[in-house]
Amino acid sequence: MEVIEEFDAGKNRWNNFEVGLNDGNIFVRDEAGYIDFTEDEIDQLVAAIDQARRRLREKKRRPTEQE
């Protein structure tokens, strides 16, 4: 496994993630374990994250309901 990038995330930045390469796949690893992705799966993951980010921005732009 070759670690390419490491970063902290989560509540109070307590969770450490590593992203890297393993046997021709891209992996994401934390203390609990790791998951690896093929190129096609990475494309699907990136597309899903983009959709979720757009949804969050849409929700932020909506006016709050008045009671």
Secondary structure, DSSP 4 states (H G I P E B T S, - for coil): -EEEEEEEESGGG-EEEEEEEETTEEEEEETTEEEEE-HHHHHHHHHHHHHHHHHHHHHHHSPPPP-
